Structures are given as C-alpha cells and as structure tokens.
C-alpha cells in the first residue's frame, strides 16, 4: 500500500517509475484506500513526467 502523504511529488514519481522499470505496470489496489493512494500517486507521476523527460534530454549520453 502506498501512503500518498508519505512522499513529495518527486518521491512519488520516483517510486512509480521504479515499479514501472521493473515491469509492474499497475499497482494492485485491494482496498478503497489503496485505490485512492494509487490514483494520487499516479497523478503525481503524470505531473512529474514532463520535468523528468526534460532532465533526461538535458543530460549527455554516456
């Protein structure tokens, strides 16, 4: 279960990117609170994605 109050925007986005990087596309929401937490975390991820993409483009490739 993800507590949406436990992370700031960058922390929630990083956590969801980690799950997606390891192949977890959808977090399993088993309770109403889990579903709420999942939707809030996904909103934070969507909000952070444009900044993450801009940072990725700004960094030179190794």
Backbone as XML, in Angstrom:
<?xml version="1.0"?>
<chain id="A" units="angstrom">
  <residue number="1" name="UNK">
    <atom name="N" x="0.846" y="-1.172" z="0.000"/>
    <atom name="CA" x="0.000" y="0.000" z="0.000"/>
    <atom name="C" x="0.895" y="1.240" z="0.000"/>
  </residue>
  <residue number="2" name="UNK">
    <atom name="N" x="0.549" y="2.214" z="-0.823"/>
    <atom name="CA" x="1.297" y="3.466" z="-0.886"/>
    <atom name="C" x="0.527" y="4.528" z="-0.118"/>
  </residue>
  <residue number="3" name="UNK">
    <atom name="N" x="1.190" y="5.195" z="0.785"/>
    <atom name="CA" x="0.589" y="6.312" z="1.507"/>
    <atom name="C" x="0.945" y="7.579" z="0.740"/>
  </residue>
  <residue number="4" name="UNK">
    <atom name="N" x="-0.012" y="8.216" z="0.062"/>
    <atom name="CA" x="0.323" y="9.378" z="-0.756"/>
    <atom name="C" x="0.832" y="10.552" z="0.061"/>
  </residue>
  <residue number="5" name="UNK">
    <atom name="N" x="0.591" y="10.555" z="1.361"/>
    <atom name="CA" x="1.086" y="11.645" z="2.188"/>
    <atom name="C" x="2.541" y="11.429" z="2.596"/>
  </residue>
  <residue number="6" name="UNK">
    <atom name="N" x="3.086" y="10.250" z="2.308"/>
    <atom name="CA" x="4.448" y="9.937" z="2.743"/>
    <atom name="C" x="5.499" y="10.431" z="1.759"/>
  </residue>
  <residue number="7" name="UNK">
    <atom name="N" x="5.098" y="10.861" z="0.584"/>
    <atom name="CA" x="6.050" y="11.258" z="-0.443"/>
    <atom name="C" x="5.730" y="12.644" z="-0.960"/>
  </residue>
  <residue number="8" name="UNK">
    <atom name="N" x="6.763" y="13.374" z="-1.325"/>
    <atom name="CA" x="6.527" y="14.594" z="-2.066"/>
    <atom name="C" x="6.361" y="14.203" z="-3.534"/>
  </residue>
  <residue number="9" name="UNK">
    <atom name="N" x="6.155" y="15.161" z="-4.397"/>
    <atom name="CA" x="5.913" y="14.872" z="-5.811"/>
    <atom name="C" x="7.060" y="14.072" z="-6.420"/>
  </residue>
  <residue number="10" name="UNK">
    <atom name="N" x="8.298" y="14.476" z="-6.182"/>
    <atom name="CA" x="9.437" y="13.764" z="-6.768"/>
    <atom name="C" x="9.567" y="12.351" z="-6.209"/>
  </residue>
  <residue number="11" name="UNK">
    <atom name="N" x="9.316" y="12.184" z="-4.917"/>
    <atom name="CA" x="9.415" y="10.861" z="-4.309"/>
    <atom name="C" x="8.368" y="9.899" z="-4.843"/>
  </residue>
  <residue number="12" name="UNK">
    <atom name="N" x="7.132" y="10.367" z="-4.976"/>
    <atom name="CA" x="6.072" y="9.510" z="-5.513"/>
    <atom name="C" x="6.357" y="9.156" z="-6.961"/>
  </residue>
  <residue number="13" name="UNK">
    <atom name="N" x="6.812" y="10.132" z="-7.729"/>
    <atom name="CA" x="7.125" y="9.869" z="-9.134"/>
    <atom name="C" x="8.269" y="8.874" z="-9.251"/>
  </residue>
  <residue number="14" name="UNK">
    <atom name="N" x="9.283" y="9.029" z="-8.422"/>
    <atom name="CA" x="10.422" y="8.105" z="-8.468"/>
    <atom name="C" x="9.989" y="6.691" z="-8.092"/>
  </residue>
  <residue number="15" name="UNK">
    <atom name="N" x="9.122" y="6.579" z="-7.104"/>
    <atom name="CA" x="8.652" y="5.258" z="-6.689"/>
    <atom name="C" x="7.877" y="4.577" z="-7.817"/>
  </residue>
  <residue number="16" name="UNK">
    <atom name="N" x="6.975" y="5.308" z="-8.458"/>
    <atom name="CA" x="6.204" y="4.695" z="-9.537"/>
    <atom name="C" x="7.074" y="4.398" z="-10.750"/>
  </residue>
  <residue number="17" name="UNK">
    <atom name="N" x="8.049" y="5.254" z="-11.047"/>
    <atom name="CA" x="8.980" y="4.951" z="-12.150"/>
    <atom name="C" x="9.746" y="3.669" z="-11.842"/>
  </residue>
  <residue number="18" name="UNK">
    <atom name="N" x="10.150" y="3.487" z="-10.586"/>
    <atom name="CA" x="10.846" y="2.261" z="-10.195"/>
    <atom name="C" x="9.974" y="1.040" z="-10.466"/>
  </residue>
  <residue number="19" name="UNK">
    <atom name="N" x="8.702" y="1.094" z="-10.021"/>
    <atom name="CA" x="7.803" y="-0.039" z="-10.264"/>
    <atom name="C" x="7.666" y="-0.318" z="-11.752"/>
  </residue>
  <residue number="20" name="UNK">
    <atom name="N" x="7.519" y="0.720" z="-12.545"/>
    <atom name="CA" x="7.363" y="0.514" z="-13.989"/>
    <atom name="C" x="8.651" y="0.004" z="-14.610"/>
  </residue>
  <residue number="21" name="UNK">
    <atom name="N" x="9.795" y="0.473" z="-14.123"/>
    <atom name="CA" x="11.089" y="-0.001" z="-14.638"/>
    <atom name="C" x="11.279" y="-1.492" z="-14.402"/>
  </residue>
  <residue number="22" name="UNK">
    <atom name="N" x="10.746" y="-2.006" z="-13.299"/>
    <atom name="CA" x="10.897" y="-3.440" z="-13.032"/>
    <atom name="C" x="9.731" y="-4.248" z="-13.596"/>
  </residue>
  <residue number="23" name="UNK">
    <atom name="N" x="8.865" y="-3.586" z="-14.367"/>
    <atom name="CA" x="7.820" y="-4.298" z="-15.082"/>
    <atom name="C" x="6.459" y="-4.328" z="-14.429"/>
  </residue>
  <residue number="24" name="UNK">
    <atom name="N" x="6.258" y="-3.563" z="-13.375"/>
    <atom name="CA" x="4.944" y="-3.516" z="-12.737"/>
    <atom name="C" x="4.193" y="-2.332" z="-13.338"/>
  </residue>
  <residue number="25" name="UNK">
    <atom name="N" x="3.253" y="-2.617" z="-14.228"/>
    <atom name="CA" x="2.522" y="-1.543" z="-14.900"/>
    <atom name="C" x="1.423" y="-0.951" z="-14.027"/>
  </residue>
  <residue number="26" name="UNK">
    <atom name="N" x="0.767" y="-1.777" z="-13.261"/>
    <atom name="CA" x="-0.341" y="-1.312" z="-12.432"/>
    <atom name="C" x="-0.158" y="-1.856" z="-11.025"/>
  </residue>
  <residue number="27" name="UNK">
    <atom name="N" x="-0.204" y="-0.973" z="-10.060"/>
    <atom name="CA" x="-0.145" y="-1.419" z="-8.675"/>
    <atom name="C" x="-1.499" y="-2.015" z="-8.311"/>
  </residue>
  <residue number="28" name="UNK">
    <atom name="N" x="-1.494" y="-3.117" z="-7.604"/>
    <atom name="CA" x="-2.745" y="-3.774" z="-7.232"/>
    <atom name="C" x="-3.378" y="-2.994" z="-6.086"/>
  </residue>
  <residue number="29" name="UNK">
    <atom name="N" x="-4.595" y="-2.537" z="-6.320"/>
    <atom name="CA" x="-5.315" y="-1.782" z="-5.301"/>
    <atom name="C" x="-6.374" y="-2.690" z="-4.694"/>
  </residue>
  <residue number="30" name="UNK">
    <atom name="N" x="-6.173" y="-3.075" z="-3.446"/>
    <atom name="CA" x="-7.056" y="-4.047" z="-2.810"/>
    <atom name="C" x="-8.129" y="-3.427" z="-1.931"/>
  </residue>
  <residue number="31" name="UNK">
    <atom name="N" x="-7.946" y="-2.202" z="-1.515"/>
    <atom name="CA" x="-8.929" y="-1.563" z="-0.647"/>
    <atom name="C" x="-9.233" y="-0.170" z="-1.193"/>
  </residue>
  <residue number="32" name="UNK">
    <atom name="N" x="-10.302" y="0.469" z="-0.711"/>
    <atom name="CA" x="-10.582" y="1.838" z="-1.167"/>
    <atom name="C" x="-9.410" y="2.778" z="-0.905"/>
  </residue>
  <residue number="33" name="UNK">
    <atom name="N" x="-8.726" y="2.619" z="0.231"/>
    <atom name="CA" x="-7.580" y="3.486" z="0.495"/>
    <atom name="C" x="-6.463" y="3.212" z="-0.499"/>
  </residue>
  <residue number="34" name="UNK">
    <atom name="N" x="-6.220" y="1.927" z="-0.812"/>
    <atom name="CA" x="-5.189" y="1.595" z="-1.793"/>
    <atom name="C" x="-5.508" y="2.225" z="-3.142"/>
  </residue>
  <residue number="35" name="UNK">
    <atom name="N" x="-6.784" y="2.159" z="-3.553"/>
    <atom name="CA" x="-7.174" y="2.747" z="-4.837"/>
    <atom name="C" x="-6.968" y="4.251" z="-4.816"/>
  </residue>
  <residue number="36" name="UNK">
    <atom name="N" x="-7.319" y="4.902" z="-3.693"/>
    <atom name="CA" x="-7.103" y="6.338" z="-3.570"/>
    <atom name="C" x="-5.613" y="6.653" z="-3.627"/>
  </residue>
  <residue number="37" name="UNK">
    <atom name="N" x="-4.821" y="5.914" z="-2.878"/>
    <atom name="CA" x="-3.378" y="6.148" z="-2.853"/>
    <atom name="C" x="-2.781" y="5.942" z="-4.236"/>
  </residue>
  <residue number="38" name="UNK">
    <atom name="N" x="-3.228" y="4.904" z="-4.932"/>
    <atom name="CA" x="-2.719" y="4.633" z="-6.273"/>
    <atom name="C" x="-3.068" y="5.779" z="-7.213"/>
  </residue>
  <residue number="39" name="UNK">
    <atom name="N" x="-4.304" y="6.248" z="-7.187"/>
    <atom name="CA" x="-4.694" y="7.323" z="-8.101"/>
    <atom name="C" x="-3.934" y="8.603" z="-7.781"/>
  </residue>
  <residue number="40" name="UNK">
    <atom name="N" x="-3.721" y="8.898" z="-6.503"/>
    <atom name="CA" x="-2.962" y="10.095" z="-6.132"/>
    <atom name="C" x="-1.507" y="9.979" z="-6.576"/>
  </residue>
  <residue number="41" name="UNK">
    <atom name="N" x="-0.909" y="8.818" z="-6.378"/>
    <atom name="CA" x="0.483" y="8.622" z="-6.786"/>
    <atom name="C" x="0.615" y="8.707" z="-8.304"/>
  </residue>
  <residue number="42" name="UNK">
    <atom name="N" x="-0.361" y="8.172" z="-9.039"/>
    <atom name="CA" x="-0.302" y="8.250" z="-10.498"/>
    <atom name="C" x="-0.477" y="9.680" z="-10.983"/>
  </residue>
  <residue number="43" name="UNK">
    <atom name="N" x="-1.297" y="10.482" z="-10.307"/>
    <atom name="CA" x="-1.424" y="11.904" z="-10.650"/>
    <atom name="C" x="-0.081" y="12.599" z="-10.465"/>
  </residue>
  <residue number="44" name="UNK">
    <atom name="N" x="0.593" y="12.298" z="-9.357"/>
    <atom name="CA" x="1.900" y="12.899" z="-9.110"/>
    <atom name="C" x="2.901" y="12.479" z="-10.177"/>
  </residue>
  <residue number="45" name="UNK">
    <atom name="N" x="2.847" y="11.223" z="-10.581"/>
    <atom name="CA" x="3.752" y="10.743" z="-11.617"/>
    <atom name="C" x="3.498" y="11.473" z="-12.928"/>
  </residue>
  <residue number="46" name="UNK">
    <atom name="N" x="2.238" y="11.591" z="-13.317"/>
    <atom name="CA" x="1.923" y="12.291" z="-14.570"/>
    <atom name="C" x="2.391" y="13.737" z="-14.505"/>
  </residue>
  <residue number="47" name="UNK">
    <atom name="N" x="2.244" y="14.377" z="-13.360"/>
    <atom name="CA" x="2.673" y="15.767" z="-13.215"/>
    <atom name="C" x="4.190" y="15.895" z="-13.287"/>
  </residue>
  <residue number="48" name="UNK">
    <atom name="N" x="4.908" y="14.888" z="-12.818"/>
    <atom name="CA" x="6.370" y="14.951" z="-12.787"/>
    <atom name="C" x="7.004" y="14.487" z="-14.095"/>
  </residue>
  <residue number="49" name="UNK">
    <atom name="N" x="6.279" y="13.767" z="-14.932"/>
    <atom name="CA" x="6.864" y="13.208" z="-16.150"/>
    <atom name="C" x="7.459" y="14.261" z="-17.084"/>
  </residue>
  <residue number="50" name="UNK">
    <atom name="N" x="6.790" y="15.391" z="-17.376"/>
    <atom name="CA" x="7.409" y="16.370" z="-18.275"/>
    <atom name="C" x="8.761" y="16.866" z="-17.755"/>
  </residue>
  <residue number="51" name="UNK">
    <atom name="N" x="8.871" y="17.096" z="-16.462"/>
    <atom name="CA" x="10.145" y="17.537" z="-15.883"/>
    <atom name="C" x="11.189" y="16.433" z="-15.983"/>
  </residue>
  <residue number="52" name="UNK">
    <atom name="N" x="10.777" y="15.187" z="-15.758"/>
    <atom name="CA" x="11.710" y="14.058" z="-15.843"/>
    <atom name="C" x="12.231" y="13.915" z="-17.272"/>
  </residue>
  <residue number="53" name="UNK">
    <atom name="N" x="11.345" y="14.048" z="-18.262"/>
    <atom name="CA" x="11.775" y="13.943" z="-19.665"/>
    <atom name="C" x="12.729" y="15.076" z="-20.016"/>
  </residue>
  <residue number="54" name="UNK">
    <atom name="N" x="12.445" y="16.282" z="-19.528"/>
    <atom name="CA" x="13.323" y="17.420" z="-19.803"/>
    <atom name="C" x="14.697" y="17.198" z="-19.183"/>
  </residue>
  <residue number="55" name="UNK">
    <atom name="N" x="14.750" y="16.655" z="-17.964"/>
    <atom name="CA" x="16.032" y="16.357" z="-17.320"/>
    <atom name="C" x="16.794" y="15.309" z="-18.112"/>
  </residue>
  <residue number="56" name="UNK">
    <atom name="N" x="16.087" y="14.297" z="-18.604"/>
    <atom name="CA" x="16.735" y="13.226" z="-19.366"/>
    <atom name="C" x="17.348" y="13.769" z="-20.646"/>
  </residue>
  <residue number="57" name="UNK">
    <atom name="N" x="16.650" y="14.683" z="-21.313"/>
    <atom name="CA" x="17.177" y="15.270" z="-22.550"/>
    <atom name="C" x="18.359" y="16.182" z="-22.270"/>
  </residue>
  <residue number="58" name="UNK">
    <atom name="N" x="18.369" y="16.825" z="-21.109"/>
    <atom name="CA" x="19.437" y="17.770" z="-20.783"/>
    <atom name="C" x="20.738" y="17.070" z="-20.411"/>
  </residue>
  <residue number="59" name="UNK">
    <atom name="N" x="20.665" y="15.812" z="-19.962"/>
    <atom name="CA" x="21.866" y="15.086" z="-19.550"/>
    <atom name="C" x="22.515" y="14.439" z="-20.767"/>
  </residue>
  <residue number="60" name="UNK">
    <atom name="N" x="23.838" y="14.614" z="-20.919"/>
    <atom name="CA" x="24.514" y="13.982" z="-22.060"/>
    <atom name="C" x="24.536" y="12.461" z="-21.907"/>
  </residue>
  <residue number="61" name="UNK">
    <atom name="N" x="24.473" y="11.777" z="-23.020"/>
    <atom name="CA" x="24.524" y="10.310" z="-23.000"/>
    <atom name="C" x="25.923" y="9.848" z="-22.644"/>
  </residue>
  <residue number="62" name="UNK">
    <atom name="N" x="26.005" y="8.745" z="-21.923"/>
    <atom name="CA" x="27.314" y="8.199" z="-21.535"/>
    <atom name="C" x="27.928" y="7.430" z="-22.667"/>
  </residue>
</chain>
